[in-house]
Each structure stands twice: as C-alpha cells, then as structure tokens.
C-alpha cells in the first residue's frame, strides 16, 4: 500500500505531489515548473484584471485548496462530467488503476463556481496548475458558466483526449469495478466518488451518473 499524503496548500507548495510521483516511477510523466507556468500565463497572464473564477466539478468542490472569496452554483453546456481519466498515481496504482473525473464532450454539467481574489490570482492559480496539470491530462480553458446572478467566465479543466490515460469509452460496470478496487497516495477512488456526490448533494445538486456508480459499488454489480 502506498503511503498517504494530504492534498493541501503546503504539500503542493513544497512539491510533495511530484516528489512522491517520482518515487513511484512516474518522473517521466510530470510537467516541469516552466511548462506549468507558461500554461497558466497563456490562459491567465500575471497582469490579468478581470474576475477569476474556477469551475469545480469534482474534488475542487470539496477541497479547492485555494482561498475563495465567493462561491456559486453554476451550470456549463457542451461538456459532461465523466470518469474518463485512468489514475495510477493519486487515486490508483499500477496494479489497480483508478479513475478520476474529467470534462468530456457533450451535454451539460452542474457544479460550483469558485471566485478567487484577482490580486493574488497568479499565486493561487499556480497552486491549482501544480495540482491539476501535474501530467498534462487536462486542457485548461475558459468556459461560460450560468448562475442565478448571471453569466461568468470560468477556468475549467477539460480532459486532454491526446493524453495516454484518457479512456474514450468505458462502461459504467467497468468504471464502478475500477473505482471499487483502487487506492493511491491521495486515498481511495471510492472516497473521491463519495465526497463528490456528498458535496453536490450539499449544494442541492445531483448527478445521476455518479449516483448509479455508487449503487453499483455498494451492491457489487459489476456486470
């Protein structure tokens, strides 16, 4: 069993995520600081003056790491929340790969918009990039979100379909089975699923796809 590490600000600042990934032989999969910084600056430059919002659709809801100044329920269109990224690191292992969520093409997604202070945005976003973009499995984009207070532009991490761990098509039964077995240095894949479902419920939101996966795991229905 891999030793656990907490996904928090200090560990991200201290580069503990990449450190432990290198320890388990994933050093060649990791993006370096220069690549991460250039990626962030390409989307949000250091002198950015507009409001900065993040779209939380998975663990960013229940563990954003950054310091939000406002949160809103939000909906996006054109992308759906989907288990489509194989994880052999944080929520899985080489022996029992797990799965984590991405935004895949089509449909719509309900989640949480997280606003961060514009003046501290570069530093906060660099933490997010070190967390979400550690292997380049996502493509950061600006997406339009719809809230009861109006439209906002948000940073969203969309699945990178060119990434080696992207799973184009996987059944719900296989998804549930992989989640049920997997754990890594950030915890179990079941914990990730359950916390996401609980967080959405606390926001008054539901995701029938995630709820079906929970039911399959509880009943061991993997066929």
C-alpha positions in Angstrom: 0.0 0.0 0.0 1.3 3.4 -0.9 1.8 5.9 1.9 -0.8 8.6 2.1 -0.2 12.3 1.5 -2.7 15.1 2.2 -3.7 17.2 -0.8 -3.3 20.7 0.8 -1.7 24.0 0.1 1.5 23.3 1.9 2.2 20.0 0.3 1.6 21.5 -3.2 3.8 24.4 -2.4 6.5 22.1 -1.2 6.2 20.0 -4.4 5.3 16.9 -2.4 2.9 15.6 -5.2 5.6 15.4 -7.8 8.1 14.2 -5.3 6.0 11.1 -4.4 5.1 10.6 -8.0 8.8 10.4 -8.9 9.3 8.0 -6.0 6.9 5.6 -7.7 8.5 5.8 -11.1 6.3 8.5 -12.8 9.0 11.1 -13.1 9.0 11.0 -16.9 5.2 11.7 -16.9 5.4 15.0 -15.0 5.4 18.5 -16.3 8.1 20.8 -15.1 7.7 24.2 -13.5 8.4 26.2 -16.6 5.8 24.3 -18.6 3.2 24.7 -15.9 3.9 28.4 -15.6 3.8 29.0 -19.3 0.5 27.1 -19.5 -1.1 29.2 -16.7 0.2 32.5 -18.2 -1.1 31.6 -21.6 -4.6 31.4 -20.1 -4.4 33.9 -17.3 -1.4 36.3 -17.5 0.2 37.8 -14.4 -1.4 41.2 -15.1 -4.9 39.8 -15.5 -7.5 42.3 -14.2 -10.9 40.6 -14.7 -12.7 38.4 -12.1 -11.1 35.0 -11.8 -13.4 32.0 -11.4 -12.7 28.3 -11.3 -15.2 25.6 -12.2 -15.4 22.9 -9.6 -17.0 19.7 -10.8 -15.1 17.1 -8.7 -12.5 17.4 -5.9 -12.2 21.2 -6.4 -15.7 21.5 -4.8 -14.8 19.7 -1.6 -11.1 20.5 -1.5 -10.4 23.6 -3.6 -7.0 24.3 -1.8 -7.2 28.0 -3.0 -8.9 30.7 -0.8 -12.3 31.5 -2.4 -13.9 34.9 -1.8 -17.3 33.8 -3.3 -18.9 30.5 -4.4 -22.0 30.0 -6.6 -23.9 27.0 -8.1 -23.3 27.0 -11.8 -24.0 25.1 -15.0 -22.0 24.8 -18.2 -23.0 23.4 -21.5 -21.1 21.4 -24.1 -19.3 19.2 -21.6 -20.3 16.5 -19.2 -18.7 15.2 -16.0 -17.3 11.7 -16.8 -14.9 9.2 -15.3 -12.5 9.2 -18.3 -9.0 9.5 -16.9 -7.1 6.5 -15.6 -5.2 7.2 -12.4 -2.1 5.1 -11.5 -0.9 7.8 -9.1 -3.1 9.8 -6.6 -6.3 7.6 -6.6 -4.9 4.3 -8.0 -1.8 2.2 -8.6 -0.1 0.4 -11.4 -1.7 -2.9 -10.1 -5.1 -1.4 -9.6 -5.6 1.8 -11.7 -8.3 4.1 -10.5 -10.4 6.7 -12.3 -10.9 10.4 -11.8 -13.3 12.8 -13.4 -12.8 15.0 -16.4 -15.0 17.2 -18.6 -15.8 15.2 -21.7 -17.5 16.5 -24.8 -21.3 16.8 -24.9 -24.2 17.5 -22.5 -24.0 19.8 -19.6 -22.6 19.8 -16.0 -23.7 21.3 -12.7 -21.0 22.3 -10.3 -19.6 25.1 -8.2 -18.0 28.4 -9.4 -15.2 29.4 -7.1 -14.0 33.0 -7.2 -10.6 34.0 -6.1 -9.0 37.4 -5.4 -7.7 38.9 -8.6 -4.7 40.4 -6.9 -3.5 37.1 -5.6 -4.8 35.1 -8.6 -1.4 34.2 -10.2 -0.1 32.6 -7.0 -3.4 30.8 -6.3 -3.6 29.6 -9.8 0.0 28.3 -9.8 -1.1 26.1 -7.0 -4.0 24.8 -9.0 -1.8 24.2 -12.0 0.6 22.2 -9.9 -2.3 20.1 -8.7 -4.5 19.7 -11.8 -1.9 19.8 -14.6 0.8 17.6 -13.0 0.9 15.3 -16.0 -0.9 17.4 -18.6 -4.0 15.2 -18.5 -6.3 18.3 -18.8 -6.6 21.3 -21.1 -7.3 24.5 -19.2 -10.0 26.5 -20.9 -12.2 29.5 -20.3 -15.8 28.3 -20.3 -19.0 30.3 -19.8 -21.0 29.5 -16.7 -24.6 30.3 -15.9 -25.6 31.2 -12.4 -28.7 32.8 -10.8 -26.7 36.0 -10.6 -25.8 36.0 -14.3 -23.1 34.7 -16.7 -19.5 34.3 -15.7 -16.3 33.2 -17.4 -14.5 30.4 -15.6 -11.3 28.4 -15.8 -12.2 24.8 -16.4 -10.0 21.7 -16.7 -11.2 19.8 -19.8 -9.9 16.3 -20.5 -7.0 16.1 -22.8 -8.1 13.4 -25.3 -4.5 13.1 -26.5 -3.3 12.0 -23.1 -2.2 8.4 -22.7 -4.5 7.9 -19.7 -7.6 9.2 -21.4 -10.3 6.5 -21.8 -12.6 7.2 -24.7 -15.2 4.6 -23.9 -15.7 2.7 -20.7 -18.9 1.1 -19.4 -20.5 2.0 -16.1 -19.9 -1.5 -14.9 -16.2 -1.4 -15.6 -16.0 2.2 -14.2 -17.5 1.0 -10.9 -15.3 -2.0 -10.7 -12.1 0.0 -11.2 -13.2 2.6 -8.6 -14.1 -0.1 -6.1 -10.5 -1.6 -6.1 -8.3 1.5 -6.5 -6.3 3.4 -4.0 -3.2 5.6 -4.2 -1.2 8.1 -2.2 -4.2 10.6 -2.1 -6.6 8.0 -0.9 -9.2 5.6 -2.4 -11.1 6.1 -5.6 -14.3 5.4 -3.7 -13.6 8.3 -1.3 -13.2 10.6 -4.3 -16.6 9.4 -5.7 -18.4 9.6 -2.4 -17.1 13.0 -1.5 -18.0 14.4 -4.9 -21.6 13.0 -4.6 -21.9 14.3 -1.0 -20.6 17.8 -2.0 -23.1 18.0 -4.9 -25.9 17.0 -2.6 -24.9 19.6 -0.1 -25.2 22.2 -2.9 -28.7 21.0 -3.8 -27.3 19.4 -6.9 -27.5 15.8 -8.2 -25.6 13.7 -10.8 -27.5 10.5 -11.7 -24.4 9.1 -13.4 -22.3 9.3 -10.2 -25.3 8.0 -8.1 -25.6 5.0 -10.4 -21.9 4.2 -9.9 -22.3 4.4 -6.1 -25.2 2.0 -6.2 -23.2 -0.5 -8.4 -20.3 -0.4 -5.9 -22.5 -0.8 -2.9 -24.3 -3.8 -4.5 -21.1 -5.2 -6.2 -22.9 -5.0 -9.5 -20.0 -5.0 -12.0 -21.7 -6.8 -14.9 
